[in-house]
């Protein structure tokens, strides 16, 4: 079973994503900020991280860059799930090392399709 980590500072978004993803057969762990993310990825094998960009203490793009520098996490997929929808924001996300950039509000079916496709590779 693939393990997905959802990192978002909005509890309602974390809860909604947890319901969608567990309903699709994934194991889901949630974190409210980047500091919590760092402790989780040290303890568990995470296959994919759904990461918000605008969070307290550290941005999602900074976290993504940090994760990409960790050799143990090279194969971890990173999807940004963000309200930042300008071309420059999306480009910055990909430049930081994300595998996919999805803007909020998002279609749950499209999100699941992209996640399933990422795991097929």
Helices and strands as residue ranges (DSSP letters): E 3-7, H 11-23, E 27-31, H 34-43, E 48-51, H 60-68, G 71-73, E 77-82, H 87-96, E 100-103, H 108-120
